[in-house]
Amino acid sequence: MNKEIEVIEAGYEYLLAYAAQGKETDLAGSGMSEVRQTLTSMAGTLTEIITIHKATPISFSWVLVDDAKKAYAAIDLVLTQKNISSEIVDNLNASIHLRALLTDLFLLSEAETKS
């Protein structure tokens, strides 16, 4: 679970910094931009979380999976945009879905360490 937390938390922190830059677009040259790489990494981790926790018998898993699916959908929406502006990332950051997911991950991690 620590790897998943690190990817999502680091991605969220990067997105906060990106949102503050006031960029109109992420297209600065050829290749995949850093913001797209970050979002793609987060989406991949969310897919792993969903897959692993769908099969977990603890009751909290359905909450985590539900929030991960919602966060994935929000990230996917941003990734489908031709240009990823700071404004759209700011709105993604403000989304309750990403923040709920982070809280879920922290809660589950803390519960696992206390068991």
Buried (B, 14 or more C-beta within 10 A) or exposed (E): BEEBBEBBBEBBEBBEEBBEEEBEEBEEEEEEBEBBEBBBBBBEBBEBBBEBBEEEEEEEBEBBBBBBBBBBEBBEEBBEEEEBBBEBBBEBBEBEBBBBBBEBBEEBBEEEEEE
